[in-house]
Amino acid sequence: MALKQPQSMEELIYYTDRQIGNGEARVWVFRELCLKCKKAMMGKPKDSKGKVMIRAKEYMCPACNYKIDKQEYEDSLTADIEYKCPKCGFKGELQIPFKRKNIGGIPTLRFQCQKCGENIDVTKKMKYKKNKEAGSEDE
């Protein structure tokens, strides 16, 4: 399966390139056409100066001004992934729904290696799991 490669950041909602142990993962999510008018790509709204409001809780169509909640829109998208498994070294490509799950209290995009079945996690904003044993010392 050959994944469609992005040509520019303008056509993406999300992009990351991560080193995960001995492996790596490159994840991107394409913007989709407006669900209502099908004329323009959905995106974050812009302020009066034309700057994108990156913390907005909704996505908006620039053509018809149709608005949809951020979580609802992102859950309908598909993530394209190129990866190298940190366990077995297998290089693969896959598509999964762009739905983050809370794993250890961190929003994480989890997928499995197609060869060995190892879970590979891409965490949001480079967050790391906290070590539980470090917080509980003997008194």
N, C-alpha and C positions, 0 to 999 in steps of 0.2 A: 504494500500500500504506500503510495507516494503522497505525502501530505502537501497541501498547498502552502508554499512559503510566503511570508509577508514581504511586501515590497517597501512599505514604509510604516512608521509608527502611527500614522493617521488612520489606517484601516484596522487598528487593534484597540481592544478594551484593556487587555492585560498582556504583559510580556515579562518573562524572567529567564535568566540563564544562571543556573546554580551548580555549584560543586557539592556533591553529596558523598562524603567519604572518598572512596576511590572512584566513584562514578560521577555522573553529571546528568542534568536534566535541563532541557530548554522547553519552555511552555509558552504558548501564545493563544490568544482568544480573539477571533475576528469580530468586528462590529457587524450587526445585521441590519437589513432594511427595516423601515418603519412597518409595524404590524398593521397599521391602518391604511396609509396611502401607498406604501411600497415604492416611494420615489426617492427617498434619501436615507442615509445611514443614521441610526439613532446615536446620540452622544449626550454628554453632560451639557447642561444649559450654559449659556455665556452671559456675562454681566454687560452693563451698558458700554464698557470700554472694549468689548469683544474678547475678553479673557475667559477661558473655560473655568467654571466653578468646580474645582476638583473634589470638594467635600460635599457636593450636592447629593441628596438622598433620592434623586430621580434621574431618569434619562429622558431626553426630549428629541423629537423629530424637528429638524430645522425647517422643513417644508410646510408641515401642517400643524406644528406645535402640539402634537399628541404627546402626552406624558405618561410614563409608566414607572412604578416603584423600582428602585435600584435592585433590591433583592430578587424581586419577581423577574426582572429582565435578565440579570446575570445567571439565574438558575435555568433559564431557557437556552443558554449558549453552550457551545461545545469547545472544549480545550483540546488543542493539538499538542502532542508531546513527542519530542525526540529525546531518547535517554540512553545512558550506559549504566547498566546495573552495577551497584557497588559490591554486590556479593559475587556474581558469576562473570561479570564483564560483558554480558550480552548487550549488543546495540540494537535498539528497536524503536519503532514508531507506533503510536496509537492515538485514538481519539476517545475522550471520555466526557461525560457531562461536567460542566463547570460549576460544581457544587462543592463548597468547602464544608468539611466536617470538623467539629471540635474534637481534637485528639490531644489529651493532656492539657486542656484549656486553651489551646492555640488553634485558630482557624487553619486547616490543612487540606490541601488537595492530595489525596492518596490514590495511588494506582499500584498495580502489581506487575512485576517483571513477567514477560510473556514466556520466558524459558524456565526460571526456577521458582516463580511465584512469590518472590520476596516483596514485601511492602516497601514502596518508595514514597516518601513524604516530601511535598513542597509546601513549606510553611509560609504564612502571610508575613510580609515585611521582615524576613530574616529573623523571626523569633525562634527561640530555642526552649526545649522542655526544661523545667526546673528539676534539679535533683532532689527528690523527696528525702533521701537519707541525710543530706547535708543540713536540713532544717531541724531534724529531731535528734538531739544529742542526749546522752545519758546524764541525768542530773544527780 
